[in-house]
Amino acid sequence: MITMFSISNFTENDDVQMLDALGAFQVIEWKRDLSVTPDSAMVAYFSSEMNVRRRQVICDLSQAPVTVQAGAMQWMVGDVETTTGVSGVGDFLGKAVRGAVTKETAIKPEYKGTGKLILEPTFKYILLIDVANWGNSIVLDDGIFLACYSSLQHQAVMRSNISSAVAGNEGLFNLSINGYGALCLESPCPKEELIEVTLDNDVLKIDGNMALCWSGSLNFSVERSGKSLIGSAASGEGLVNVYRGTGKVLLAPTTY
């Protein structure tokens, strides 16, 4: 099937800037919101000045098929085929269970073809990650997955100690993305503020939900901050998230 289309007044609009690109993904940002009323103009102006802007992901499907979070598609053009990404009853049940335990949508639609797919605008910050730079395995905190190459594998991983996870009010499972390809994440903080910690057979302890993602090679658990309950109480800290081994952790400057 030969398709021909052209898109005008989009990426070349002087109100749009290209923030980042990786493989099939491009991230654009709308510098100003011109669709305002006299009542909303002041809020729109100061939002733009403080970097509260709409951002969108453009997917060039001619480079690779992509899998996106359910409901994330805004529009598409050209030769684009949409599938559920489910190969059978067993696959559906497995994805449903994984979605339930990781708080992600059970079915993530897959798009392939030679056209373009544009995702819904968001005021969050978009991170483009090459999974190969994370040892071909990256574990995500709940709710930040947006899109990835369909060649990447999704897996639910359980943390090492169940009892402390329950006590720390943390989920027992996280979504792991494995293989080769690009990944889009929705971050509560801009890339410029995120802190990357690289561990070489060492330990990182974090008081609070600050880690966005970490290498699949790391052992993740929830533990007492001190060696004893009395020590934890005396330090003023309770349970902390602990990452052990060799790999990387990407964390926000504050709990989100």
N, C-alpha and C positions, 0 to 999 in steps of 0.2 A: 504493500500500500504506500503510494507516494502522497505525501501531504506537504502543503506549502502554507505558511502563515507568517505574518509579521506583527510585531508588537510595538506600538508607538507610545510615547509619553509615559514610559514606565521607568526603566533603569536610567534612561538618558534625561529624565526630568531633573531640572536644576534643584529641586527640593529633595532629591534622593541621592544618597551617597552609598558606595559599596564599602562595607566594613571588612569583609573577610571572604575567602573562597578556598575550597578544598574539594578536589575531585568534581563530583556532580553537584556539589552544593555551593551556593552563593548566598551571602547575608547582606541585605540592604537595610538602610535606616531612613525613615522619613524625618527630615530635620525639623519640619514645622507641621502643625496641623492647621490647614487652611479652612477646613470645614467647620467654622465656628460661628457663634452668634454673639451679639453684644454682651450677653450674660456670661458666656464661657470664654471670651477672648482673653481675659486676664489670666485665667487658670491655664489656658493653652500656651500663652507666652512664657510664663514662669516654668511650666513643665518642660518646655523645650530648652530653656536656659539651664535647667538642672538635670539635663540628660534623661528626662522621662519622655521617651519617644517610641513610636511604633517601629518594630523591626519585623522583617519577613525573610523566609528562606525560599530561594528559587532552586528547584531541582531540575537539572538537565538529564532527562532520562536516557538520552542517546549515549551517555557515558556509563550509566549503571542503573539497574532497577533499584528502587528504594522502598523501604518499609517505613510507615509513619504512624504516629499515635492516632488512634481513632478520633475522627472529627477534626483533624488538623488541616485537611484540604480546603483551600478557598476557591481556586479555579485551576483548570488545566486546558491545554490547547495542543492540537496536533494528534499524532498517532499515539494514544495512551490507552493501555489496557489495565483494568483494575481487577484484582483478585483478593480473596480473603486471606491467602497465604496458608489455608488449611488443606492438607492433603488427604484427610480422611477422618473417620470418627475418633480413632485413637489419638490422632494429632490434635483434634479439637479439644478432647478431654484433657490432654496434657497441657495445652495452652490455657484452658479455662482454670485449671488448678494453679498454674504458674501465675496467672493474672490475679487470682484471689489472694495468694500469699505475698505477692510483691506489690499490691495496690496499683498495678498497671492494668490497662484494658486487656481483656483476654484475647481479642482478635485485633490485630494491627494490619490494616489493608496494605497490599503491595501494589506498586505501580511500575509498569514497564512499557517500553516503546521507544519512540524517537522524539516525542514532544516534550513539553515543559509542564511542570507541576509547581504551583505556587501555594505555599502554606498560609494559614491564617496569621494576621498580624498579632504581635504580642508586645507588651511593654517590658517583658523580661529580657535578659541578655542571652544571646545565642552563642554557644561555644561549639566550634568545629574541632573534632579530635580525630587523629589518625590512630586507630586502635593498635597498630603495629608499634607505636611509640610507648605503649603500655604493656609490652610483652604479649601482645595479641589477646589480652584478656583484661577487661575493665569492669569493675563492679560499681553500680550506680545507687545513689540514695533514692528514696521513693519519689516518684512524680517528676523527675527532671528529664526523662527520655522524650525526645521529639521525633527524630528520624534517624535512619541509618541505611547503609547498603543492605540489600536483601540477602547478600551472600554471608552476612554475619549471623552467627548463631546466638539465640537467646536461651538463657538458663537461669533457673532460680537456685540461689546458693544460700545455705543455712549458716548462720554464725556458729562459732565453736561451742559456746556454753549457753544452753537454753534458759536455765534458771535465772541467770543474771540479766539476760536480755528482757525477760518478763519483768523483773524487778526494776529495771531501768526504763520501763515504758518504751522500749524499742521493739521494732518488728523482728521476727525471727528469720525472715528471708529478704534477700535483695536480688535485683535483676543484674545478671552478668551478661556482658556482650563479648563474644569470642570470635576470633578469626582475623581476616584482613579486610580493611575497608574504612570508610569515613563514617563518623557518628556526629549527630547534632544533639546538643543538650540545651535545656532552658535553665539558665542560672539566675539566682536572685541578685547576683552581684556582677559588675562588669569584669571582663578578663583582667583589666589593669589592677584590680584590687585583690584578685585571688592569689592565694599563697600555695606554692608547690613545695612539698617536703619529700625529699628522696631519702629512702632508708636503705642502708647496706647492712643487713643482718642486725637491725636495731629495732627500737620500740618508739612509737608515737602514742601519747595519751592525750585525749581531747575531752574537756568538760563541756558537753553540750553537742547539739546537732549542727556541727559546722562543716563536716566533710561532705563534699558533693560526690566525689568518686575516688576510687583507689584501685591499685593493681590487683588483679585476681590472684597473684602470687602471695599476697599478704594474708595473714591470719587475723581475722577481725572478731573481737569479742567485747563484752561489756563486763567490767570488773570494778571492784572497790578501789578507790584511789589510794588507800593505805593497806598495809598488810593485815590489819584487823579492823573489826567494826569500830572499836574505840579510836584507833588511829584515823580512820576515815572521818569520824565525827569531830575529832580534835582539829583536823586540818580544815574543817568547814566545807569539805567536798564529799560527795557521796560516791556515786558510780560514774565511771568515765569510759569512753569508747577507746579501745586499745587496738593498735595495728602493729603486728609483729612480722619481721622478716625482711625481705628485700623487694623493693618496689617503690611506687610513688603514691602520694595522697594529695588531692587538690581540695583545699578548704577555703571557706569564706572567712573574712576577718571577724565576723560576729555570728552568733547563732541566728539562724533564719527560720 
